[in-house]
Amino acid sequence: MSMHDHSDGESETPHGSFLTSRAGLVFIGFAIIAGALLFTEHRAHVLGLLIWLPLLACPVCTENLIRVDAVMESPKLAE
């Protein structure tokens, strides 16, 4: 009988979590690198679209002002 023999028949299971194992550390490193690359690549596209945001907001603001003006001139509010 060896020193590591379990008399109750249970198999040995590692007590550490996945994130502290070698595979978990590799996964964490890969996720950090992938996240950094995705952030830098998408940042350029998002910042390029932000230039057009005020121009795209003009029709929306105009439509809202027209609706508010129509509601304010409504005879129902004067009562």
SULDA-V515099 format. One record per run of one state. SS is the DSSP state (H for helix, E for strand, L for the rest). FROM is the first residue (numbers start at 1). LEN is the number of residues. If there is no record, write none. Layout:
ss->(SS;SS)
from->(FROM;FROM)
len->(LEN;LEN)
//
This chain:
ss->(L;H;L;H;L;H;L)
from->(1;18;21;22;73;75;79)
len->(17;3;1;51;2;4;1)
//
